Amino acid sequence: MSTVQEIHEVADWLQELREELWDKQIQADAKAGRLYKLAEEALEDYRAGRVKPLDEILNKSRFFCT
């Protein structure tokens, strides 16, 4: 096995671990009620018209091609 291939395998493993840890953190935050304030703020912004359509944001993004 080449060193490059081994590096890719380790990087993939680390990414999976990172995603698992993120999921656990989100679940813990949700159970503790820490996401309610964010949800309320988002709804308040939506109701006040302070949001843009997602496609408008993505079309302006340099990371996405249209």
Residue pairs with C-beta under 8 A, 6 or more apart in sequence:
26 35
29 35
45 51
58 64
58 66
59 66
